[in-house]
Structures are given as structure tokens and as C-alpha cells.
């Protein structure tokens, strides 16, 4: 049966990614490069968190 990514690892990665894109967009709109790069860093955190949680058994097998 397909799970369609409905796992804690997927949800965490998606929510952190959404926050990262939001922070990055705000940084671009207000013209703040440090805020933009914080958004980029958060995107990397989302990828790492998703992979770590998947390795811990909280993602799809």
C-alpha cells in the first residue's frame, strides 16, 4: 500500500522547507541578504533532518 510520503520524516522536511522558503522570500523582498542566506541554510537543515529521521526509522522504507 502506498503511503504517499505521510511519515514524520516527510512532514518535518516539508514544514522546515516551507519555513525556509518563507524566510528566504522575506529576505529578498526586504533586501536583506543575511536573512536570505538564513533561509538557504534552513533548506539544508530540512534535507538533513529528513534524512536523519528516515535513517532513524521515521520515514519510508
mmCIF file as Biopython writes it, N, C-alpha, C and O atoms, coordinates in Angstrom:
data_model
#
loop_
_atom_site.group_PDB
_atom_site.id
_atom_site.type_symbol
_atom_site.label_atom_id
_atom_site.label_alt_id
_atom_site.label_comp_id
_atom_site.label_asym_id
_atom_site.label_entity_id
_atom_site.label_seq_id
_atom_site.pdbx_PDB_ins_code
_atom_site.Cartn_x
_atom_site.Cartn_y
_atom_site.Cartn_z
_atom_site.occupancy
_atom_site.B_iso_or_equiv
_atom_site.auth_seq_id
_atom_site.auth_asym_id
_atom_site.pdbx_PDB_model_num
ATOM 1   N N  . UNK A ? 1  ? 0.845  -1.177 0.000  1.0 0.0 1  A 1 
ATOM 2   C CA . UNK A ? 1  ? 0.000  0.000  0.000  1.0 0.0 1  A 1 
ATOM 3   C C  . UNK A ? 1  ? 0.894  1.246  0.000  1.0 0.0 1  A 1 
ATOM 4   O O  . UNK A ? 1  ? 1.896  1.291  0.714  1.0 0.0 1  A 1 
ATOM 5   N N  . UNK A ? 2  ? 0.546  2.219  -0.771 1.0 0.0 2  A 1 
ATOM 6   C CA . UNK A ? 2  ? 1.324  3.451  -0.868 1.0 0.0 2  A 1 
ATOM 7   C C  . UNK A ? 2  ? 1.050  4.342  0.342  1.0 0.0 2  A 1 
ATOM 8   O O  . UNK A ? 2  ? -0.079 4.427  0.825  1.0 0.0 2  A 1 
ATOM 9   N N  . UNK A ? 3  ? 2.086  4.992  0.812  1.0 0.0 3  A 1 
ATOM 10  C CA . UNK A ? 3  ? 1.937  5.887  1.959  1.0 0.0 3  A 1 
ATOM 11  C C  . UNK A ? 3  ? 1.951  7.345  1.518  1.0 0.0 3  A 1 
ATOM 12  O O  . UNK A ? 3  ? 1.586  8.224  2.298  1.0 0.0 3  A 1 
ATOM 13  N N  . UNK A ? 4  ? 2.363  7.618  0.288  1.0 0.0 4  A 1 
ATOM 14  C CA . UNK A ? 4  ? 2.369  8.962  -0.287 1.0 0.0 4  A 1 
ATOM 15  C C  . UNK A ? 4  ? 3.152  9.960  0.568  1.0 0.0 4  A 1 
ATOM 16  O O  . UNK A ? 4  ? 2.778  11.130 0.652  1.0 0.0 4  A 1 
ATOM 17  N N  . UNK A ? 5  ? 4.224  9.509  1.195  1.0 0.0 5  A 1 
ATOM 18  C CA . UNK A ? 5  ? 5.071  10.410 1.968  1.0 0.0 5  A 1 
ATOM 19  C C  . UNK A ? 5  ? 4.485  10.841 3.290  1.0 0.0 5  A 1 
ATOM 20  O O  . UNK A ? 5  ? 4.946  11.820 3.877  1.0 0.0 5  A 1 
ATOM 21  N N  . UNK A ? 6  ? 3.486  10.141 3.770  1.0 0.0 6  A 1 
ATOM 22  C CA . UNK A ? 6  ? 2.830  10.514 5.019  1.0 0.0 6  A 1 
ATOM 23  C C  . UNK A ? 6  ? 3.579  9.905  6.200  1.0 0.0 6  A 1 
ATOM 24  O O  . UNK A ? 6  ? 3.083  8.997  6.867  1.0 0.0 6  A 1 
ATOM 25  N N  . UNK A ? 7  ? 4.788  10.425 6.447  1.0 0.0 7  A 1 
ATOM 26  C CA . UNK A ? 7  ? 5.621  9.953  7.549  1.0 0.0 7  A 1 
ATOM 27  C C  . UNK A ? 7  ? 6.122  11.161 8.336  1.0 0.0 7  A 1 
ATOM 28  O O  . UNK A ? 7  ? 6.136  12.275 7.811  1.0 0.0 7  A 1 
ATOM 29  N N  . UNK A ? 8  ? 6.531  10.957 9.585  1.0 0.0 8  A 1 
ATOM 30  C CA . UNK A ? 8  ? 7.070  12.081 10.353 1.0 0.0 8  A 1 
ATOM 31  C C  . UNK A ? 8  ? 8.281  12.735 9.680  1.0 0.0 8  A 1 
ATOM 32  O O  . UNK A ? 8  ? 8.429  13.956 9.724  1.0 0.0 8  A 1 
ATOM 33  N N  . UNK A ? 9  ? 9.144  11.929 9.061  1.0 0.0 9  A 1 
ATOM 34  C CA . UNK A ? 9  ? 10.320 12.490 8.389  1.0 0.0 9  A 1 
ATOM 35  C C  . UNK A ? 9  ? 9.906  13.389 7.230  1.0 0.0 9  A 1 
ATOM 36  O O  . UNK A ? 9  ? 10.465 14.471 7.050  1.0 0.0 9  A 1 
ATOM 37  N N  . UNK A ? 10 ? 8.938  12.949 6.452  1.0 0.0 10 A 1 
ATOM 38  C CA . UNK A ? 10 ? 8.480  13.745 5.312  1.0 0.0 10 A 1 
ATOM 39  C C  . UNK A ? 10 ? 7.801  15.032 5.776  1.0 0.0 10 A 1 
ATOM 40  O O  . UNK A ? 10 ? 8.049  16.105 5.225  1.0 0.0 10 A 1 
ATOM 41  N N  . UNK A ? 11 ? 6.954  14.921 6.780  1.0 0.0 11 A 1 
ATOM 42  C CA . UNK A ? 11 ? 6.271  16.112 7.289  1.0 0.0 11 A 1 
ATOM 43  C C  . UNK A ? 11 ? 7.266  17.128 7.836  1.0 0.0 11 A 1 
ATOM 44  O O  . UNK A ? 11 ? 7.137  18.327 7.585  1.0 0.0 11 A 1 
ATOM 45  N N  . UNK A ? 12 ? 8.254  16.653 8.579  1.0 0.0 12 A 1 
ATOM 46  C CA . UNK A ? 12 ? 9.259  17.558 9.131  1.0 0.0 12 A 1 
ATOM 47  C C  . UNK A ? 12 ? 10.030 18.249 8.022  1.0 0.0 12 A 1 
ATOM 48  O O  . UNK A ? 12 ? 10.215 19.466 8.055  1.0 0.0 12 A 1 
ATOM 49  N N  . UNK A ? 13 ? 10.483 17.477 7.036  1.0 0.0 13 A 1 
ATOM 50  C CA . UNK A ? 13 ? 11.248 18.053 5.930  1.0 0.0 13 A 1 
ATOM 51  C C  . UNK A ? 13 ? 10.422 19.084 5.163  1.0 0.0 13 A 1 
ATOM 52  O O  . UNK A ? 13 ? 10.938 20.138 4.788  1.0 0.0 13 A 1 
ATOM 53  N N  . UNK A ? 14 ? 9.160  18.790 4.933  1.0 0.0 14 A 1 
ATOM 54  C CA . UNK A ? 14 ? 8.307  19.714 4.177  1.0 0.0 14 A 1 
ATOM 55  C C  . UNK A ? 14 ? 8.040  20.990 4.976  1.0 0.0 14 A 1 
ATOM 56  O O  . UNK A ? 14 ? 8.110  22.087 4.423  1.0 0.0 14 A 1 
ATOM 57  N N  . UNK A ? 15 ? 7.738  20.859 6.257  1.0 0.0 15 A 1 
ATOM 58  C CA . UNK A ? 15 ? 7.442  22.053 7.060  1.0 0.0 15 A 1 
ATOM 59  C C  . UNK A ? 15 ? 8.665  22.945 7.231  1.0 0.0 15 A 1 
ATOM 60  O O  . UNK A ? 15 ? 8.554  24.168 7.156  1.0 0.0 15 A 1 
ATOM 61  N N  . UNK A ? 16 ? 9.831  22.344 7.461  1.0 0.0 16 A 1 
ATOM 62  C CA . UNK A ? 16 ? 11.052 23.150 7.587  1.0 0.0 16 A 1 
ATOM 63  C C  . UNK A ? 16 ? 11.395 23.785 6.238  1.0 0.0 16 A 1 
ATOM 64  O O  . UNK A ? 16 ? 11.850 24.927 6.192  1.0 0.0 16 A 1 
ATOM 65  N N  . UNK A ? 17 ? 11.181 23.055 5.143  1.0 0.0 17 A 1 
ATOM 66  C CA . UNK A ? 17 ? 11.418 23.621 3.808  1.0 0.0 17 A 1 
ATOM 67  C C  . UNK A ? 17 ? 10.488 24.801 3.541  1.0 0.0 17 A 1 
ATOM 68  O O  . UNK A ? 17 ? 10.909 25.822 2.998  1.0 0.0 17 A 1 
ATOM 69  N N  . UNK A ? 18 ? 9.233  24.655 3.923  1.0 0.0 18 A 1 
ATOM 70  C CA . UNK A ? 18 ? 8.275  25.743 3.740  1.0 0.0 18 A 1 
ATOM 71  C C  . UNK A ? 18 ? 8.712  26.981 4.524  1.0 0.0 18 A 1 
ATOM 72  O O  . UNK A ? 18 ? 8.662  28.096 4.006  1.0 0.0 18 A 1 
ATOM 73  N N  . UNK A ? 19 ? 9.136  26.786 5.761  1.0 0.0 19 A 1 
ATOM 74  C CA . UNK A ? 19 ? 9.631  27.905 6.562  1.0 0.0 19 A 1 
ATOM 75  C C  . UNK A ? 19 ? 10.877 28.517 5.923  1.0 0.0 19 A 1 
ATOM 76  O O  . UNK A ? 19 ? 11.038 29.737 5.913  1.0 0.0 19 A 1 
ATOM 77  N N  . UNK A ? 20 ? 11.757 27.667 5.390  1.0 0.0 20 A 1 
ATOM 78  C CA . UNK A ? 20 ? 12.985 28.151 4.758  1.0 0.0 20 A 1 
ATOM 79  C C  . UNK A ? 20 ? 12.670 29.024 3.550  1.0 0.0 20 A 1 
ATOM 80  O O  . UNK A ? 20 ? 13.261 30.091 3.382  1.0 0.0 20 A 1 
ATOM 81  N N  . UNK A ? 21 ? 11.741 28.575 2.709  1.0 0.0 21 A 1 
ATOM 82  C CA . UNK A ? 21 ? 11.368 29.378 1.544  1.0 0.0 21 A 1 
ATOM 83  C C  . UNK A ? 21 ? 10.709 30.686 1.972  1.0 0.0 21 A 1 
ATOM 84  O O  . UNK A ? 21 ? 10.912 31.722 1.338  1.0 0.0 21 A 1 
ATOM 85  N N  . UNK A ? 22 ? 9.924  30.640 3.043  1.0 0.0 22 A 1 
ATOM 86  C CA . UNK A ? 22 ? 9.310  31.864 3.549  1.0 0.0 22 A 1 
ATOM 87  C C  . UNK A ? 22 ? 10.340 32.860 4.045  1.0 0.0 22 A 1 
ATOM 88  O O  . UNK A ? 22 ? 10.262 34.049 3.734  1.0 0.0 22 A 1 
ATOM 89  N N  . UNK A ? 23 ? 11.303 32.380 4.815  1.0 0.0 23 A 1 
ATOM 90  C CA . UNK A ? 23 ? 12.364 33.255 5.324  1.0 0.0 23 A 1 
ATOM 91  C C  . UNK A ? 23 ? 13.173 33.819 4.162  1.0 0.0 23 A 1 
ATOM 92  O O  . UNK A ? 23 ? 13.476 35.012 4.133  1.0 0.0 23 A 1 
ATOM 93  N N  . UNK A ? 24 ? 13.523 32.964 3.205  1.0 0.0 24 A 1 
ATOM 94  C CA . UNK A ? 24 ? 14.286 33.423 2.048  1.0 0.0 24 A 1 
ATOM 95  C C  . UNK A ? 24 ? 13.528 34.460 1.233  1.0 0.0 24 A 1 
ATOM 96  O O  . UNK A ? 24 ? 14.112 35.440 0.770  1.0 0.0 24 A 1 
ATOM 97  N N  . UNK A ? 25 ? 12.231 34.248 1.059  1.0 0.0 25 A 1 
ATOM 98  C CA . UNK A ? 25 ? 11.417 35.202 0.301  1.0 0.0 25 A 1 
ATOM 99  C C  . UNK A ? 25 ? 11.336 36.545 1.014  1.0 0.0 25 A 1 
ATOM 100 O O  . UNK A ? 25 ? 11.437 37.596 0.379  1.0 0.0 25 A 1 
ATOM 101 N N  . UNK A ? 26 ? 11.155 36.514 2.321  1.0 0.0 26 A 1 
ATOM 102 C CA . UNK A ? 26 ? 11.121 37.761 3.086  1.0 0.0 26 A 1 
ATOM 103 C C  . UNK A ? 26 ? 12.458 38.481 2.954  1.0 0.0 26 A 1 
ATOM 104 O O  . UNK A ? 26 ? 12.500 39.700 2.793  1.0 0.0 26 A 1 
ATOM 105 N N  . UNK A ? 27 ? 13.548 37.720 3.022  1.0 0.0 27 A 1 
ATOM 106 C CA . UNK A ? 27 ? 14.868 38.327 2.860  1.0 0.0 27 A 1 
ATOM 107 C C  . UNK A ? 27 ? 15.026 39.015 1.519  1.0 0.0 27 A 1 
ATOM 108 O O  . UNK A ? 27 ? 15.602 40.100 1.441  1.0 0.0 27 A 1 
ATOM 109 N N  . UNK A ? 28 ? 14.520 38.395 0.460  1.0 0.0 28 A 1 
ATOM 110 C CA . UNK A ? 28 ? 14.604 39.014 -0.866 1.0 0.0 28 A 1 
ATOM 111 C C  . UNK A ? 28 ? 13.728 40.256 -0.962 1.0 0.0 28 A 1 
ATOM 112 O O  . UNK A ? 28 ? 14.134 41.267 -1.535 1.0 0.0 28 A 1 
ATOM 113 N N  . UNK A ? 29 ? 12.525 40.176 -0.401 1.0 0.0 29 A 1 
ATOM 114 C CA . UNK A ? 29 ? 11.595 41.306 -0.503 1.0 0.0 29 A 1 
ATOM 115 C C  . UNK A ? 29 ? 12.118 42.520 0.250  1.0 0.0 29 A 1 
ATOM 116 O O  . UNK A ? 29 ? 12.029 43.642 -0.248 1.0 0.0 29 A 1 
ATOM 117 N N  . UNK A ? 30 ? 12.665 42.309 1.444  1.0 0.0 30 A 1 
ATOM 118 C CA . UNK A ? 30 ? 13.156 43.452 2.222  1.0 0.0 30 A 1 
ATOM 119 C C  . UNK A ? 30 ? 14.592 43.817 1.864  1.0 0.0 30 A 1 
ATOM 120 O O  . UNK A ? 30 ? 15.141 44.785 2.389  1.0 0.0 30 A 1 
ATOM 121 N N  . UNK A ? 31 ? 15.195 43.040 0.971  1.0 0.0 31 A 1 
ATOM 122 C CA . UNK A ? 31 ? 16.553 43.356 0.519  1.0 0.0 31 A 1 
ATOM 123 C C  . UNK A ? 31 ? 17.631 43.027 1.529  1.0 0.0 31 A 1 
ATOM 124 O O  . UNK A ? 31 ? 18.677 43.677 1.559  1.0 0.0 31 A 1 
ATOM 125 N N  . UNK A ? 32 ? 17.389 42.031 2.351  1.0 0.0 32 A 1 
ATOM 126 C CA . UNK A ? 32 ? 18.363 41.639 3.372  1.0 0.0 32 A 1 
ATOM 127 C C  . UNK A ? 32 ? 19.013 40.319 2.974  1.0 0.0 32 A 1 
ATOM 128 O O  . UNK A ? 32 ? 18.407 39.255 3.098  1.0 0.0 32 A 1 
ATOM 129 N N  . UNK A ? 33 ? 20.252 40.400 2.495  1.0 0.0 33 A 1 
ATOM 130 C CA . UNK A ? 33 ? 20.951 39.188 2.081  1.0 0.0 33 A 1 
ATOM 131 C C  . UNK A ? 33 ? 21.218 38.238 3.237  1.0 0.0 33 A 1 
ATOM 132 O O  . UNK A ? 33 ? 21.130 37.027 3.034  1.0 0.0 33 A 1 
ATOM 133 N N  . UNK A ? 34 ? 21.541 38.710 4.444  1.0 0.0 34 A 1 
ATOM 134 C CA . UNK A ? 34 ? 21.726 37.749 5.548  1.0 0.0 34 A 1 
ATOM 135 C C  . UNK A ? 34 ? 20.465 36.930 5.836  1.0 0.0 34 A 1 
ATOM 136 O O  . UNK A ? 34 ? 20.556 35.733 6.107  1.0 0.0 34 A 1 
ATOM 137 N N  . UNK A ? 35 ? 19.301 37.559 5.782  1.0 0.0 35 A 1 
ATOM 138 C CA . UNK A ? 35 ? 18.051 36.835 6.020  1.0 0.0 35 A 1 
ATOM 139 C C  . UNK A ? 35 ? 17.822 35.818 4.905  1.0 0.0 35 A 1 
ATOM 140 O O  . UNK A ? 35 ? 17.376 34.701 5.167  1.0 0.0 35 A 1 
ATOM 141 N N  . UNK A ? 36 ? 18.123 36.198 3.669  1.0 0.0 36 A 1 
ATOM 142 C CA . UNK A ? 36 ? 18.001 35.269 2.547  1.0 0.0 36 A 1 
ATOM 143 C C  . UNK A ? 36 ? 18.886 34.049 2.761  1.0 0.0 36 A 1 
ATOM 144 O O  . UNK A ? 36 ? 18.437 32.919 2.568  1.0 0.0 36 A 1 
ATOM 145 N N  . UNK A ? 37 ? 20.135 34.263 3.157  1.0 0.0 37 A 1 
ATOM 146 C CA . UNK A ? 37 ? 21.063 33.139 3.345  1.0 0.0 37 A 1 
ATOM 147 C C  . UNK A ? 37 ? 20.680 32.284 4.545  1.0 0.0 37 A 1 
ATOM 148 O O  . UNK A ? 37 ? 20.984 31.091 4.568  1.0 0.0 37 A 1 
ATOM 149 N N  . UNK A ? 38 ? 20.024 32.862 5.533  1.0 0.0 38 A 1 
ATOM 150 C CA . UNK A ? 38 ? 19.484 32.056 6.633  1.0 0.0 38 A 1 
ATOM 151 C C  . UNK A ? 38 ? 18.414 31.113 6.086  1.0 0.0 38 A 1 
ATOM 152 O O  . UNK A ? 38 ? 18.337 29.956 6.501  1.0 0.0 38 A 1 
ATOM 153 N N  . UNK A ? 39 ? 17.596 31.596 5.165  1.0 0.0 39 A 1 
ATOM 154 C CA . UNK A ? 39 ? 16.603 30.744 4.521  1.0 0.0 39 A 1 
ATOM 155 C C  . UNK A ? 39 ? 17.247 29.605 3.751  1.0 0.0 39 A 1 
ATOM 156 O O  . UNK A ? 39 ? 16.761 28.475 3.788  1.0 0.0 39 A 1 
ATOM 157 N N  . UNK A ? 40 ? 18.340 29.895 3.052  1.0 0.0 40 A 1 
ATOM 158 C CA . UNK A ? 40 ? 19.067 28.848 2.319  1.0 0.0 40 A 1 
ATOM 159 C C  . UNK A ? 40 ? 19.621 27.813 3.297  1.0 0.0 40 A 1 
ATOM 160 O O  . UNK A ? 40 ? 19.551 26.611 3.040  1.0 0.0 40 A 1 
ATOM 161 N N  . UNK A ? 41 ? 20.169 28.283 4.414  1.0 0.0 41 A 1 
ATOM 162 C CA . UNK A ? 41 ? 20.711 27.365 5.421  1.0 0.0 41 A 1 
ATOM 163 C C  . UNK A ? 41 ? 19.597 26.496 6.012  1.0 0.0 41 A 1 
ATOM 164 O O  . UNK A ? 41 ? 19.802 25.307 6.259  1.0 0.0 41 A 1 
ATOM 165 N N  . UNK A ? 42 ? 18.434 27.081 6.235  1.0 0.0 42 A 1 
ATOM 166 C CA . UNK A ? 42 ? 17.303 26.302 6.753  1.0 0.0 42 A 1 
ATOM 167 C C  . UNK A ? 42 ? 16.869 25.223 5.768  1.0 0.0 42 A 1 
ATOM 168 O O  . UNK A ? 42 ? 16.416 24.154 6.176  1.0 0.0 42 A 1 
ATOM 169 N N  . UNK A ? 43 ? 17.005 25.496 4.485  1.0 0.0 43 A 1 
ATOM 170 C CA . UNK A ? 43 ? 16.670 24.486 3.485  1.0 0.0 43 A 1 
ATOM 171 C C  . UNK A ? 43 ? 17.616 23.295 3.601  1.0 0.0 43 A 1 
ATOM 172 O O  . UNK A ? 43 ? 17.190 22.146 3.483  1.0 0.0 43 A 1 
ATOM 173 N N  . UNK A ? 44 ? 18.893 23.568 3.830  1.0 0.0 44 A 1 
ATOM 174 C CA . UNK A ? 44 ? 19.851 22.478 4.039  1.0 0.0 44 A 1 
ATOM 175 C C  . UNK A ? 44 ? 19.516 21.704 5.313  1.0 0.0 44 A 1 
ATOM 176 O O  . UNK A ? 44 ? 19.646 20.480 5.348  1.0 0.0 44 A 1 
ATOM 177 N N  . UNK A ? 45 ? 19.089 22.408 6.352  1.0 0.0 45 A 1 
ATOM 178 C CA . UNK A ? 45 ? 18.691 21.753 7.601  1.0 0.0 45 A 1 
ATOM 179 C C  . UNK A ? 45 ? 17.498 20.831 7.356  1.0 0.0 45 A 1 
ATOM 180 O O  . UNK A ? 45 ? 17.427 19.746 7.934  1.0 0.0 45 A 1 
ATOM 181 N N  . UNK A ? 46 ? 16.572 21.247 6.515  1.0 0.0 46 A 1 
ATOM 182 C CA . UNK A ? 46 ? 15.400 20.418 6.207  1.0 0.0 46 A 1 
ATOM 183 C C  . UNK A ? 46 ? 15.810 19.108 5.558  1.0 0.0 46 A 1 
ATOM 184 O O  . UNK A ? 46 ? 15.290 18.047 5.903  1.0 0.0 46 A 1 
ATOM 185 N N  . UNK A ? 47 ? 16.741 19.183 4.620  1.0 0.0 47 A 1 
ATOM 186 C CA . UNK A ? 47 ? 17.205 17.969 3.936  1.0 0.0 47 A 1 
ATOM 187 C C  . UNK A ? 47 ? 17.886 17.032 4.922  1.0 0.0 47 A 1 
ATOM 188 O O  . UNK A ? 47 ? 17.610 15.832 4.940  1.0 0.0 47 A 1 
ATOM 189 N N  . UNK A ? 48 ? 18.773 17.579 5.740  1.0 0.0 48 A 1 
ATOM 190 C CA . UNK A ? 48 ? 19.494 16.757 6.717  1.0 0.0 48 A 1 
ATOM 191 C C  . UNK A ? 48 ? 18.524 16.157 7.733  1.0 0.0 48 A 1 
ATOM 192 O O  . UNK A ? 48 ? 18.625 14.975 8.060  1.0 0.0 48 A 1 
ATOM 193 N N  . UNK A ? 49 ? 17.595 16.953 8.230  1.0 0.0 49 A 1 
ATOM 194 C CA . UNK A ? 49 ? 16.639 16.450 9.223  1.0 0.0 49 A 1 
ATOM 195 C C  . UNK A ? 49 ? 15.790 15.324 8.645  1.0 0.0 49 A 1 
ATOM 196 O O  . UNK A ? 49 ? 15.552 14.319 9.315  1.0 0.0 49 A 1 
ATOM 197 N N  . UNK A ? 50 ? 15.340 15.486 7.419  1.0 0.0 50 A 1 
ATOM 198 C CA . UNK A ? 50 ? 14.547 14.434 6.784  1.0 0.0 50 A 1 
ATOM 199 C C  . UNK A ? 50 ? 15.325 13.143 6.630  1.0 0.0 50 A 1 
ATOM 200 O O  . UNK A ? 50 ? 14.800 12.060 6.890  1.0 0.0 50 A 1 
ATOM 201 N N  . UNK A ? 51 ? 16.578 13.254 6.208  1.0 0.0 51 A 1 
ATOM 202 C CA . UNK A ? 51 ? 17.410 12.058 6.021  1.0 0.0 51 A 1 
ATOM 203 C C  . UNK A ? 51 ? 17.734 11.384 7.357  1.0 0.0 51 A 1 
ATOM 204 O O  . UNK A ? 51 ? 17.700 10.158 7.461  1.0 0.0 51 A 1 
ATOM 205 N N  . UNK A ? 52 ? 18.044 12.180 8.367  1.0 0.0 52 A 1 
ATOM 206 C CA . UNK A ? 52 ? 18.356 11.614 9.685  1.0 0.0 52 A 1 
ATOM 207 C C  . UNK A ? 52 ? 17.130 10.914 10.257 1.0 0.0 52 A 1 
ATOM 208 O O  . UNK A ? 52 ? 17.236 9.807  10.785 1.0 0.0 52 A 1 
ATOM 209 N N  . UNK A ? 53 ? 15.975 11.550 10.155 1.0 0.0 53 A 1 
ATOM 210 C CA . UNK A ? 53 ? 14.753 10.927 10.668 1.0 0.0 53 A 1 
ATOM 211 C C  . UNK A ? 53 ? 14.414 9.658  9.894  1.0 0.0 53 A 1 
ATOM 212 O O  . UNK A ? 53 ? 13.921 8.691  10.475 1.0 0.0 53 A 1 
ATOM 213 N N  . UNK A ? 54 ? 14.673 9.654  8.593  1.0 0.0 54 A 1 
ATOM 214 C CA . UNK A ? 54 ? 14.442 8.451  7.796  1.0 0.0 54 A 1 
ATOM 215 C C  . UNK A ? 54 ? 15.371 7.329  8.250  1.0 0.0 54 A 1 
ATOM 216 O O  . UNK A ? 54 ? 14.955 6.176  8.351  1.0 0.0 54 A 1 
ATOM 217 N N  . UNK A ? 55 ? 16.628 7.668  8.523  1.0 0.0 55 A 1 
ATOM 218 C CA . UNK A ? 55 ? 17.585 6.666  8.994  1.0 0.0 55 A 1 
ATOM 219 C C  . UNK A ? 55 ? 17.200 6.127  10.371 1.0 0.0 55 A 1 
ATOM 220 O O  . UNK A ? 55 ? 17.522 4.987  10.706 1.0 0.0 55 A 1 
ATOM 221 N N  . UNK A ? 56 ? 16.512 6.949  11.168 1.0 0.0 56 A 1 
ATOM 222 C CA . UNK A ? 56 ? 16.067 6.525  12.493 1.0 0.0 56 A 1 
ATOM 223 C C  . UNK A ? 56 ? 14.806 5.664  12.423 1.0 0.0 56 A 1 
ATOM 224 O O  . UNK A ? 56 ? 14.323 5.190  13.452 1.0 0.0 56 A 1 
ATOM 225 N N  . UNK A ? 57 ? 14.278 5.463  11.232 1.0 0.0 57 A 1 
ATOM 226 C CA . UNK A ? 57 ? 13.096 4.628  11.079 1.0 0.0 57 A 1 
ATOM 227 C C  . UNK A ? 57 ? 11.786 5.387  11.065 1.0 0.0 57 A 1 
ATOM 228 O O  . UNK A ? 57 ? 10.717 4.782  11.150 1.0 0.0 57 A 1 
ATOM 229 N N  . UNK A ? 58 ? 11.855 6.712  10.958 1.0 0.0 58 A 1 
ATOM 230 C CA . UNK A ? 58 ? 10.635 7.518  10.967 1.0 0.0 58 A 1 
ATOM 231 C C  . UNK A ? 58 ? 10.170 7.894  9.564  1.0 0.0 58 A 1 
ATOM 232 O O  . UNK A ? 58 ? 9.233  8.676  9.405  1.0 0.0 58 A 1 
ATOM 233 N N  . UNK A ? 59 ? 10.824 7.337  8.552  1.0 0.0 59 A 1 
ATOM 234 C CA . UNK A ? 59 ? 10.461 7.635  7.166  1.0 0.0 59 A 1 
ATOM 235 C C  . UNK A ? 59 ? 10.057 6.373  6.433  1.0 0.0 59 A 1 
ATOM 236 O O  . UNK A ? 59 ? 9.895  5.307  7.026  1.0 0.0 59 A 1 
ATOM 237 N N  . UNK A ? 60 ? 9.899  6.521  5.132  1.0 0.0 60 A 1 
ATOM 238 C CA . UNK A ? 60 ? 9.528  5.373  4.301  1.0 0.0 60 A 1 
ATOM 239 C C  . UNK A ? 60 ? 10.694 4.401  4.207  1.0 0.0 60 A 1 
ATOM 240 O O  . UNK A ? 60 ? 11.858 4.803  4.234  1.0 0.0 60 A 1 
ATOM 241 N N  . UNK A ? 61 ? 10.372 3.141  4.099  1.0 0.0 61 A 1 
ATOM 242 C CA . UNK A ? 61 ? 11.418 2.122  3.983  1.0 0.0 61 A 1 
ATOM 243 C C  . UNK A ? 61 ? 11.627 1.744  2.552  1.0 0.0 61 A 1 
ATOM 244 O O  . UNK A ? 61 ? 12.470 0.898  2.254  1.0 0.0 61 A 1 
#
